[in-house]
C-alpha cells in the first residue's frame, strides 16, 4: 500500500511540474512576452503588430503579431529590448506605445499594452 501511494505521489508531482517546464524557453535562451488587452475587463486583442529592437540599437527582430489570446512570445538572446506596439484601427492606446524589458534565461518578462476600442 505504501509503494502505491509513493508511486502515485511521484507521478502526480511529475505531471504537475511538466507544464511549467514546457512553457520555458530552451536552456540558455530567453524570451519576451507581449500582451495586448482592451476595456476594463482586459479582453484579449488579437492581430496587434509588435516590433522588438535591442536597447543598444542594431537590427530589429522580425515583427510579431498577437494571437487570439492577445499575447505573443518571441525568443530573444538575453539582454535589454525596446517593445514598440502599433495601435489597431478603431482603438486608442492607454499609455506609452513602447516599453523596455530586460530578459534573462527563465520566465519571460511581460510587456502589457492597454487599449480603448470602439
Secondary structure, DSSP 8 states (H G I E B T S, - for coil): -HHHHHHHHHHHHHHHHHHHHHHS--TT-EEEEEEEEETTTTEE--S-EEEEEETT-S-----EE--TTSEEEEEE-SEEEEEEE---TTEEEES-SEEEEEE-SSS-EEEEEEEEE-
